[in-house]
């Protein structure tokens, strides 16, 4: 049926004077012809307002109440269906457009992109303030158009309407293996930021700590102090009791500061790996809060340091650096990045923002270089025990212990 044929039988259809076959043909035409359907719906709506489908001309032109309700229901259903399809299409278009706009908002500018700077700030701040903990980060800025990405145990997604959600894995090295200890979840909406620390087993085992030489001497203690000797002996005894087939992590403090090269030379005869260096920043013996002067330095409690080999994108080279100058350059460049993004760093920082003191730490390291007063080492527990023979070492802090993994695997992988 074409449009001209429909116009001829439209009135008969409204009066109910068409056969079942004609009615099906008319309804099929209305379904496929938007112009006729719109004209038909308009006529039915106009008649509905007048509370009559057609004027009562005579008995033959009268439409009974049931037929009138049938026509009105059909017209309303078609209008509602068309409206629902339109709204669904509009929602899909807005979602796609919103995701594209959000992606542009967070990723525009490459290394200056908001999402990139947030992730790198989180990775650097975790590395510097959590002994032996890293956040593996992307090595390059995200693509301009990005709805989601994943690497290792980390992931992020861009949501419509200028929202971004990132879940960044925090890893700790014990022996030769990396273990996920939790996730740092960062939810962003424009410049607003919400932080959520999700620890494995619901808590972070903060067992690694240090004493700075100045802090240690001001407390009136030395390696001959009975209390210090007693505490140290408990740690060495624990290492002695642990079986041969285990590896562990341990933080040790030094009676004076060393360069990184001197530390490596001092520990060169031991089958151990250095994973993290505690670095003097000028605030260890003069903390922001005076009552913390004699407390040990731990994660987000005054300690500041650098990994032996950082894996984040601000590394100067993919080759493991060996010189103090290379570490100093990397550390200063990274701290410059943090100072440029200090408002974000203060939000991410796990402790009180006032204690971050980025500029003071930066100026001290720039003027004095890297002076190490403690390290985190990992390896077989019997090798850790041998460190008790070094006179410069005090205040050992034993961290986590794992089954023997002190070897390089020829093949390994993960399946999800």
C-alpha positions, -999 to 999 in steps of 0.1 A, spaced: 0 0 0 13 35 -9 5 68 7 -23 77 -18 -40 44 -12 -37 49 26 -53 84 24 -83 69 6 -90 42 32 -79 61 63 -114 73 72 -128 38 68 -101 25 90 -110 50 117 -147 42 114 -139 5 117 -153 -3 83 -123 -22 70 -117 -59 68 -91 -77 88 -68 -80 58 -72 -43 50 -65 -34 86 -33 -54 87 -22 -38 54 -29 -3 67 -10 -9 100 19 -23 81 20 9 60 18 30 92 47 11 107 70 17 76 59 53 66 68 80 92 49 107 73 16 89 73 21 78 108 28 113 120 -3 126 102 -25 98 116 -12 103 151 -19 140 150 -54 135 138 -61 109 165 -46 133 192 -67 162 180 -98 141 182 -89 129 216 -88 164 229 -123 170 217 -133 138 235 -145 123 203 -127 105 176 -151 116 148 -183 137 149 -214 117 151 -227 121 115 -251 92 115 -254 58 129 -230 43 103 -201 67 111 -203 62 148 -172 45 163 -181 25 194 -161 31 226 -140 -1 224 -128 7 189 -119 43 199 -99 30 229 -81 5 206 -70 32 182 -59 55 210 -39 28 227 -22 20 194 -13 56 188 0 61 223 21 29 221 37 40 189 45 74 203 60 60 234 81 35 215 94 62 192 102 84 223 120 54 240 141 47 209 150 84 206 160 86 243 181 55 240 199 67 210 205 101 227 219 83 258 243 63 237 255 93 218 260 113 250 279 84 267 302 81 237 307 119 234 311 122 272 338 95 272 357 112 244 355 146 261 366 131 294 395 114 277 406 146 262 402 164 295 424 140 314 450 130 287 455 162 267 490 174 268 510 141 270 533 144 300 513 174 312 480 154 311 461 153 343 458 115 345 495 110 337 506 135 363 484 120 390 496 85 384 533 95 384 528 116 415 513 85 433 541 63 420 569 86 431 554 95 465 549 58 473 585 50 463 600 78 483 580 73 515 573 36 517 605 16 523 608 -13 497 574 -5 481 568 5 445 539 13 422 547 1 387 537 29 364 531 34 327 564 42 309 547 68 286 517 91 286 483 76 279 468 78 244 447 109 238 415 89 234 413 63 262 384 46 279 404 20 298 438 4 303 455 -23 324 490 -33 331 502 -60 356 478 -57 386 469 -20 379 441 -6 358 423 27 350 392 37 333 378 69 319 341 75 326 317 98 308 311 133 323 347 140 334 354 111 358 384 88 360 391 58 382 425 43 388 435 13 408 473 11 411 490 -19 426 516 -15 454 543 -41 453 570 -52 477 601 -72 469 610 -101 492 638 -123 479 636 -124 441 599 -121 439 575 -91 438 543 -94 459 512 -72 456 504 -58 491 474 -36 481 460 -11 457 459 27 457 425 37 443 423 72 430 389 85 418 389 119 401 360 142 391 374 174 375 400 186 400 383 168 430 401 136 441 392 108 464 418 84 478 412 49 490 440 26 503 430 -10 498 456 -32 517 458 -69 512 445 -86 544 430 -52 553 462 -36 567 498 -26 559 524 -43 580 546 -13 589 575 -32 604 605 -15 587 620 16 604 652 35 608 671 59 631 691 88 616 726 92 632 718 127 645 685 115 658 701 85 674 728 105 692 704 132 704 684 104 721 715 97 741 718 61 728 745 42 710 753 6 702 765 0 738 731 10 752 716 -20 770 681 -13 756 694 -11 721 715 -42 725 686 -62 739 662 -52 711 689 -60 684 696 -93 699 659 -104 696 660 -97 659 693 -116 654 680 -145 674 648 -146 653 670 -148 622 690 -176 637 659 -196 645 643 -192 611 650 -222 588 675 -222 559 648 -223 532 634 -188 538 641 -153 525 632 -121 542 634 -83 541 651 -62 568 658 -26 574 691 -16 591 703 18 603 739 30 603 759 48 630 769 74 604 759 83 568 775 68 538 775 74 500 756 48 480 789 34 466 803 30 501 771 11 511 775 -12 482 811 -18 490 803 -24 527 777 -51 517 795 -65 487 806 -98 505 770 -107 514 746 -126 492 720 -99 496 702 -73 474 697 -37 484 662 -26 475 658 8 492 681 35 506 670 59 535 683 93 525 690 123 547 668 153 539 676 175 568 644 169 587 651 135 603 664 149 636 643 180 633 608 168 625 578 190 619 563 178 652 589 180 682 573 150 699 584 128 670 621 136 675 629 103 693 604 81 674 618 58 646 614 69 610 590 47 591 565 48 562 549 83 561 565 90 595 595 111 585 614 85 564 625 95 529 644 74 504 650 60 470 647 26 454 679 9 442 663 7 407 632 27 401 608 15 374 587 46 369 588 67 338 610 94 352 641 71 353 670 85 335 679 52 319 666 16 317 701 5 329 706 1 366 725 32 378 757 27 398 768 62 407 756 85 434 754 113 408 729 93 387 707 86 417 710 122 428 700 135 394 670 112 393 659 120 428 661 158 422 643 156 389 616 135 405 612 159 435 610 188 410 581 169 394 565 165 428 569 202 436 552 211 403 523 189 413 524 196 451 487 201 454 481 166 441 510 152 462 495 166 494 462 149 486 479 115 479 504 117 508 494 91 534 505 112 564 497 148 574 503 171 544 522 196 566 550 171 572 557 166 535 580 196 532 591 190 496 610 222 490 631 218 522 640 183 514 648 192 478 671 220 488 689 199 514 696 170 489 706 195 462 732 211 485 745 180 503 740 151 478 727 117 487 737 106 523 724 72 532 717 64 569 699 31 564 689 5 538 664 -22 532 680 -55 521 665 -88 511 679 -123 508 683 -156 526 677 -151 564 711 -166 572 728 -139 551 707 -113 569 720 -127 602 756 -121 591 750 -84 591 753 -85 629 790 -86 624 791 -51 609 799 -26 636 783 3 618 749 -14 617 723 -11 645 685 -13 651 677 -41 626 640 -43 618 628 -76 604 600 -74 579 582 -101 560 596 -136 555 587 -159 526 596 -194 514 628 -198 495 628 -180 462 664 -170 460 670 -180 424 662 -167 389 634 -187 372 641 -198 336 604 -193 328 573 -179 346 540 -163 337 506 -155 350 471 -166 338 439 -148 345 
